[in-house]
Amino acid sequence: MDFLQLTDKTILIFGLANRKSVAWHIGRVLSEAGAHCVYVVQNEQLRGVAAELLGNAEIFVCDVEHEEQIARLRDELALRGGRFHGMVHSIAFADYSDGVKPFHETPKKAFLQAMDVSCYSLTALSNALKDLFDPDASVVTISISTTRMASESYGYMAPIKAALDSSLAFLAKSFSRFSRIRFNAVAPALLKTSASAGIPGYVDSYLYAEQVIPRRQAVRTEEVASAAAFLLSPRSAGINAQRIVVDAGMSINYFDRELIERAMRP
């Protein structure tokens, strides 16, 4: 039974870097559901990596920091022909090369670059590719489970993800003038990905999250991918401008008795 109704649907996926990428897991779930996945990676080196992982899949290149590359991608996809029934925006970048700083010391250049790549790119890509989307297409971005918790290791990326979440409502509204295209986010708790491993202090936060989550096991990337596949499918047609939190119940369990006893123990 084709429950998700994704058979023969074409989905455009941004952000694949390796086998641990959220984008790779989403593509795998979609392919198993019968969808045809078209991938966009940042550069030629990653195209080679993707080709080894994906075999004969269609792979394009676009660095979203450069407007001319977004325009070139639009033209290349237009020449390809066909419509996209969905788009996955799994793109984020922050420069932590100078280490973790107090939030009020966030460098302007680093903040604006992260905002451009991690947030504005969703709007830029949606606008550039709007004529290539099916009228009922679904756009899904990857956010985080909460932007209200001041994680010192995650730093300035949380406010940027908050801006990403807010942009969903505005994109959904403006696109409603000419289509039924939906914009939603999957918002996972801490994941074990290559990108997250580069965040100072992330590993300790990840291990702590496993203690807070009721099942004592962190969120798995394939769980995030399954939620994304649902949002990309016609089965979620009534969901628009929303974020689905995938945290395995972490947000309900901060006052777990065992954690309190451990913290208060002399």
N, C-alpha and C positions, 0 to 999 in steps of 0.2 A: 504493500500500500504506500502510495506517494503522499504521506501525511503532510510534509512541508510544501509540496507542490512546487518544488524547485527544479524538477526535471527539465532539461533543455533551456533553463534560464541562464543568462550570461551575467557574471558578476565581475566587476573590476576591483582588484585588490591592491592597495598601496601598503608598503611597509615591510615586505619580507626581507629579512637579512640572513637568516639561518634557520635551522630546524627547530630552534627554541622560540622563534618569533610567534607572536600572537597571530600574525597574518598567515603564517604557514599552517597553523592549526585550523584556522578558519577555512582556508582553502581546502584542507583535507576533508573537513566535515562537509563542506559544500559539494565537493566532488563525489563523496560517498552518497550524497542525496541526489545526485544526477545533474548538478549544475556544471556549467562550463566556466572555468575561472581564467581570467586574463590578469596578468600581474604587471605591476609597475614598481621598479626598484630605483634606488637613488643614483647609481652610477654603473659603468660598464663592468667594474670588478664584481659588483653584486649580481649583475646579470649572469656572469659566469657561475657564481655560487648557486643562483636560482636555477640555472639550466641543469646543473648536476642533481639538484633536488627534485626538479619537476619534469625532467625529461623533455617531452615535446610541447610543453605548455607555451602559450604566447607570452612573451616577456618584453616590456617596453622600459625605457629609461627616462626618468625625470627627477631632477633635483628641485623640490618645490620652493627653494629660496630664490629661484631665478624665474622671473615672469616669462622670459623668452622660451624657457624649456617647457613651461606649462602650455604656452601657445603651440609649440612644436608638437607636444604630445596630443593636444586636441586635434591638430591636423592629421597626425599619424593614425589616430583612432578613427577619425572620420573617413579616411581612405580605406581603413579596414572594413568598414560597413557594419551594418547591424546596430541594434540598440542594446543598451545595458539595463538590466533589470535591477541592478543594485550596485552599490559602491561601498567598499570597506576603506575607512581612513584610519590606519593604524600607524600613525607617524608621530614621533615625539623626539625632541632633542633638547638637552641642556648641557652647557659647558661647565663641568665641575673640575676642570683642570687645576684651578687654584685652590681646590679643597672646599670644604663646607664653611660658609661664613654666616654670621648672624643675618637674619633676613634684611635688616635695615642697612646692611652693607652690600646688598646685591648690586653687582656692576650693571650699569644701564645697558651696555652693549650686550652682555650675556642675557639679560632679561628680554630685551627686544628681539634678539635672535631666536630665543626659545619661543616667544610669543608668535613670531612669524612662522616658524616651522611647525610648532605643536598645535597652534590654534588657528591662525589666519589661513593656513593652507587649506583647511576644510572649506572655508568660504571661497577662496580663490579657485580651487579645483571644481567645486560645485557650480560656480558661475561659468567657468571656461567650458565645462562639459555638459551643461544643461541641455543643449540641443541633441545630445547623444543618448540621453536617458529615455527609457520608456516612461509614458505618462504616469504610471503607477509604481515607479521605481522606489527602492528603499535605500537610504544612505545611513550607514552605521559607523560611528567613530568609537574609539576606545578611550575612556576616561579613567577615573579612579574612584574608589568606593566613597571617599569623603574628601572634600576640600576644606572642611572646617576644623580638621585636627592639625595642629601645627607641628607636623613632623619635622624635626630639625634636619634630618638627613635628606628628606625630599626637597626641603627648602622652597625656593621661589616657583617650582613647577606646580605646586598646588593652586596658587592664584591663577596661573595660566590655564590649568584644567578647569577652574571655575569659569573662566571666560569662554572656554570651549563649550562647557555645558550650557551657558547662557545663550550662546550663538545658535543652539539648536532651535529655540523658539523663534528666533528672528529669521532663520533660514526657512523653517517650515511655513511661517507666515508669508514671506515674500514669494516663495515658490508656489504658494497656493493660488496666486494670481493667474497662473497659466498651467498648472499641473496638479496632480494628486501625489506628488513625490513627498515621501516622509523622511524625517531626520530624527534619529535616535542614537543613544549611546549605551554601550555596555560598560559598566563601572566596576571593575574587579578590585578586590583586595590585593595584597602583595603577591606577586607571581615570581616564579623562578625563570627568568629570561636573561639572555646575554646582556641586554641593555640595562636591566635593573641591577645586574651585578656590578656595573661600573659606577653606581651611586654610592658615595662614601657612607658607611654605616648601614647599608641596606640589608646585608646578610643578617646582622643582629636583629633588625626590625622584623625580618621575615621569620626568624626562629621564634621571636616573641609572639608574633601573630599566630603561630601554630599552637602556642599555649593558650591564647585567648579564644580561639575558635572552638566552639563546643565539641566538635568531633576530633579535635586535636590534630588536625591535618590541614595544611594550607590549601588555598584554592588552586586547582589544577588548570593549566592553560586550556585543556580540552573542554573544561566546563565553561570557560569564557567563550570559546569557539561555538559551542552548542547554543548559547544564548544569542550570539551574533547571528547564527544561521536562522534562528527563529525570527529575529527582527528583520532579516532580509527576505523572509518568506511571506507569501500572501496570507499565511495564517495569522500574522500580526498586523493585518491591515488597519485595525482600529487603534493602533498605538502610534502616536506622533508627538514629537518634541518632548520625549521622555528619556529617562536614564534607568536602566535596569541594574541594580546593585547585585553583584555576585561576590559575596564575602563569606559565604557558608555560615552566616550568623555571627560573625565577629562583633558587629556593632551592638549586639544585645548582651554581650558577655564580659564586659570590662570589669564588672564587680563579682566575678566568679569567686566563690569562697576560698578555693585552694590558692588562687592568685593573691587574694588579700592576706591570707595567713602567711604565705611565703614572703610577701612584701613587709609585713609587720614583725616578722620573726627577727629577734636581735642577733 
